[in-house]
Amino acid sequence: MQIPMPPPVQLYFQSEAFDDTRRMAECFTADAVVTDERRTHKGREAIRAWKTEAKAATKYQVTPVSAEPDGERVVVVGRVEGDFPGSPVMLRHLFDLEGGLISALEIRA
């Protein structure tokens, strides 16, 4: 079942599924900010490096289970499964959009 999401958010999760960090980084504005695991990454190159590092450290897969607007944000709940303690976990992905791209992403439990 495919969950309706704005195009850049959909592309983010598609790129995530195929480990395409270059394409995933292109979903973001040039000065976008990602916050994950208490670390902040600013700009496309830093975001691409963050995702490349995460993919190299742990084998995992994210499956979106719901997507809803929350004011100016889109909140996607994803089931994250992989070779890490406590798998699977449900994480909230809070996306801010600007000009057809992701301007901010915060990932939290």
Salt bridges, closest charged atoms under 4 A:
GLU16 OE1 - LYS51 NZ 2.68
GLU16 OE2 - LYS55 NZ 2.82
ASP19 OD1 - LYS55 NZ 2.89
GLU26 OE2 - ARG22 NH1 2.77
GLU45 OE1 - ARG48 NH2 2.97
GLU53 OE2 - ARG39 NH1 3.10
GLU81 OE2 - ARG79 NE 3.27
ASP96 OD1 - ARG73 NE 2.97
GLU106 OE1 - ARG73 NH2 3.89
GLU106 OE2 - ARG108 NE 2.94
